[in-house]
Structure formats: C-alpha cells, structure tokens
Amino acid sequence: MKNKHLVSLLTLASVCLSAGAENDGTNLWFQNKANNVANVTLKTKESATTNIAVRELKNAWGGGSVTLARAPKKGMKQDAFTINQKGGNVTITSPSDAGLMYGAYHILRLEQTLGKDAYRDTLFTETPEHDLRLLNHWDNLNGTVERGYAGKSIFWGDKPQSFINTKTRTALTAARTAIESYARANASVGINGAVINNVNASPKMLSDSVLTMVKAYADALRPYNIKVYLAVNFSSPVVLDGLKTADPLDKDVQKWWTKKAKEIYAKIPDFGGFLVKANSEGQPGPMDFGRTHADGANMLAKALKPFGGIVMWRAFVYSPSDPDRAKQAYIEFKDLDSKFMDNVIIQIKNGPIDFQPREPYSPLFGAMPKTQEMAELQITQEYLGHSNHICFLGTMWEEFLNDIKKYANYTDNLKGYKYRAIAGVANVGDDANFCGNTMAQANWYAFGRLAWNSNLTSKAIAHEWVSQNIGKDNKACKTVEDILLMSRETVVDYMMPLGFHHIFAEGHHYGPQPWQNNPGQRADWQCVYYHRADAKGVGFDRTVKTGSGATAQYPAAFGNMVENINTCPDKYLLWFHHADWNHKCQTGRTLWNEMCYRYQNGLNGAREMLRKWNSTEPYIDTRLFNDIQEKMHIQVRDAEWWKDACLNYFQTFSHQPIPATTEPPVHSLNEVKRVRLGITNYENPSAKLLNSRR
Ligand code: BDP
C-alpha cells in the first residue's frame, strides 16, 4: 500500500481510541498508551534523539516489533524516513536520528488514527515539504505574550530561574516539564524550529545573561531536533553598546553584528538565525538611515552566514507608500527582488493586511521570483475570538495554500529554494492546556502537519487530531470533527462575512467596533477606513477601473477574477469592491439581505456547534466536555453580539429593514457601542473569563 492510500484512509477510518478520565489538556495529543510493551531494536548509535524515539514507541506502540536503523540514501532529506512494514514488523530507516524520531511519531499516529491492523505490508517514504518548520513566539522578556491567550510565556518572566535551577535535580519544576512537553509536541508533528521571543524584540535579548538562558533552552530542545532562533531589534548595537548608529552600511555596526554572531554561536553551535521586524509599527530598521530592507537583511545575513545561520526578514510593513494599506508591502518589496543574500528569506503573512478571519492571499507570494519567500500563519487567534472561540484553522490554511499553489506558483518556487520554510505564530502559553482551550491545540497540531505536508486536507488533519484526543465513541469523534470543520466558516460569518475586514475593536481585536474612527490618528488604523460604508453601499474599492488598483498586483488569473464584480467570489466581495446595497450577490440575494443572512448563519452555526458538542456528553471526558461547553456558550453570546453590532450599525447606512428570516437584534446600537465585549485587559483579554473558572 502506498502512502497516498494511507492518507485517504485517514479520512475514512473512524477508529477512536480511549482518552484519559480527566482530560484537562495537559497531555496534549498524547492521550493514549499501549497495553503492552513494544519490542524496539535500535540498529544505530544511541543518542538523545534516538532515546526519545525508543521511549515513545515503548510507551505507546501497540503491535509487533519495531527496528530503527540509519540508512544514508542518496538524495534523501535529513528529516525524511522510510517505513517498511512486513507481517507486523516495522522497520524505520532514515539518514538522521531526527528522521528516526519523526518516523516513530508517524507510525504511532497511524496506529492511533487507523488502528493497528489498518496498514499491514506497507512501504513508503515521508519527506517534509518545508525544511524549516518554525513556531514564532511573541513572548516578551517580562513573561507576557503579545496576542497570547493561554497565560504567560513558557520561556520568559519567572521561568528562566526555575528552569536553570532544576537542571541537576530529579524532580522537574513546572517550567522544565512544560518545555519538555512543548518540545515533544512539536517533534511529534515535525516542527523543528522556534523563535523564542517577540518580533517586537527587546534589544536585551542579545545581552550576555539572556543569551545564557537561550543556550539553556537550545540545549533542552536539541534532542527533539528543534533549533532556537531569536527575533532581534535592529537598534541593538545602539541600545546595548552605545554605538552612535545602527546604519547597516556603517563599518562599526557591521562589526558589532559579526562579533555578536560569533558570541551566539560559541554558546549555541546550531543556532538557527534571526527573525526581524524592521520599519514596521514603530520598530527601528534600515530605512531610518535611508537604506533598504535588503541592506538591513544582508548585513545580518553576512554576520550569520559563516555559521550557517539565516535571516527571516518580515514583509509586514505598511508605510504609506500608497493610500491603500493592502498594496504597501508589495510596493516596498517587489523592486528588491534579487537583492537579498541566499541566506535571507522574506517572511510574508498569508494575507496583505493582517491575519483577518478571511483575506485573499498576499500578492507578494510569487512576485519576487529571485527571492526566497516563506509564509507566516497565525496560530494564536488574535482576530478569531482569542481562546474563547472554537475555530479550527486547518480549513483556513488549506484555502490559502491552495490559492498560492494555484495562482502564485508556490510549489515550483519552493523547489528552487535553498531554504524552504514556513512559520506559525504560536498559541502556546503556560496554561495547563498550553493553548487556552484544548480544542485550540488542534491548530498547533494542524500547523505542524501542514508544514510537513501542505497537501494534507484539513479533513484528514481534523480526523487525526480527534482520533488522538477524544474518547472512543465513533459517532462522537465524527461529531467533533464536524464541529472543527465548520468552525472557521462560522466565525467568518458572524464576524466578517463577504470580504469585510478589520472592523475589530481597537487594541484587543476581540469584539466588533465598525464605527471606530478616531480623529487625528492614522487613517488605516480606523475601522471606517476598511469598510467605507455610505448611503450607496459598502466595501473597499480595490479595482483598477475605479479603485486603488490592488487587483493589478495579482497574476491575471486571480486579478481579473476579483477585478470584475460579477466574477469576484462573494467571499471577497467587500475586500475588492464598494458594492451597492442592492448589488445582487452570487446567491441571488441583495447585498444587504445577504449580509443579514450571513450574520444569522454565523450565529446559527455557533449554536449548532454547541448543540453538536452537547450531544457528545456521554462519550467525552467530563473535564474536557465542561471546558469546551463553557467556551461555546461564550462563543454563542459573542456571535449574537457581533451580529447585532454589525447589522445595527450598517443599517444606519443601508436604511433597509432586517428581513424576516433574520432574528431581530437583541442588543441596541447604543448598547453595543457602550459596552466592550468580554474584555478586561489588553495583554490577555480572555484572562477574566478563564480565571472565573479556576
Ligand atoms: C499584528 C498584531 C501586533 C503584532 C503585529 C506583527 O496586532 O501585535 O506585533 O501584527 O505581526 O497582528 O508584527
């Protein structure tokens, strides 16, 4: 049987294994244990990494004997592995210890997803599509996490002290245990790198004392084949060592970075490299000195190159080169194509604005054929209800990846790169369940799986995750899969259907605030800038014919489709068009009626998710059931709030009645304007709701 058959089987099989009795999420997707001890043979030199593979198999492998052997095959990638199963005996071969570990996790996943007899006599090779599969942690040195909704940082704040102090003790502190579990979770889905601090980086990250701590984390993560990277502040030489400038063409600045790179590699020989947010949202960068992004990135790349390090330079920039924010990153970067060194990768958010519930793909993908590009996805739900709303992102990323394959030549471009990379902004914190709720773990899981193989369907991934987490009742498993698969579209419908974007409450980005319009502030930080509602219609005209011309940044196949209001898919309608209130949507309804329909549909979807979840109660671990049920109640409440806020507000422009098929609002416009939805503090808006049940 070939691998592709296995993948399709994953979607069909509905074997669900038993979960623990008190699933509080601590065990992540490692809920199952074997009843018998597996017979594991290691035919290579023992290492910390092979020890992990052997230990995991002994703990959880349910059938037959397993042999692990190193086999250098020509052309086989380091992390790749071959599985050969004959008559119940499995042999895993790989050119590296890491590949053996990935192979071990892979057969465990297959067994737990398909059942141990479901794949006999197989021979297949698994090769990761991206070589660098990274998490980006937006963690600050003081222990807070920017846009984190799962508690405090697992790396910083008070963690370093207890982490280092326990090194020699047998009893592990929570800090060390958390890092171990975190590393194991990453390894099990193939994630092999972590940027362990915020892109809004403190220069102190590069101080000697912090680097000592970074080394401790690198040492702890190494057995799991995870490399550590740092986000760096472009002004570090000035702030840390009093240099007069951070100009990338200044010799002293260059020397400073070269010396710093040497220092880092002396401590951490396999250090991964730097991630940089420059000249964006107030962060310093090369443009402060009249230089380009390429000048800045190349200076750092040169310092790292002798050690094999890379620079991931973010394209999340929006200086006002054009009145349309959606066009700005493309304008700033496109002409720099071919100017970057070969160890620089441009890291681009999936959409042109900022991780909205739905965005078209960023036109920068595929627009720089002589430059290495990588996608940045957001796993943490900054714009998707934080850790209160259940929203499975596999479907969202599938849509995005399919589009860049179809329109931006993604698969072929990737083949030509020296570094094939992808990053996800992590949703991990020090909450017992790591992610603020157990269902949100599915997003961490999905990111890893897609980074390994972007051709996996969200359906297959949801099935895998559910099989490893939820109780043994098949119908309940199917129900939870359905919830996951409908969740993202549901959230889009109750928050921002039809191409609406950035009508979030300012600051925390949790609830709606489409009326937001603060005088004297940047236009593109106001919600009214994005929706442009007036008596005639609503939406941002980005057409070439009458609008900002953003459609011209796309290849013709996509650009022409969205330029024409009649061929533009409804899901992008208000992203690309200022459509009349009476514009006929593809469903046959007028725009206003379609809006009412969508918001109602979103609310109905949230209720349906809750109803489905309730039906699983007899089959699901009580703790898990209660935790998620509580979240879903909040989600339904919020969906209603979103619907009422948006329909009441936009009705003041459309002057049309809410159709009978839509429930009349229960909250008035005054009320939704007066009350900020469920939020008490900016850093961790869901804290109050979470704390209330602790
Ligand atoms: C936005 C976040 C902000 C981040 C920024 C970024 O609101 O907190 O710093 O993106 O990606 O989504 O740099």
Residues whose N, C-alpha, C, O or C-beta is under 5 A from the ligand:
A	BS01	BDP	E146 V199 F316 D354
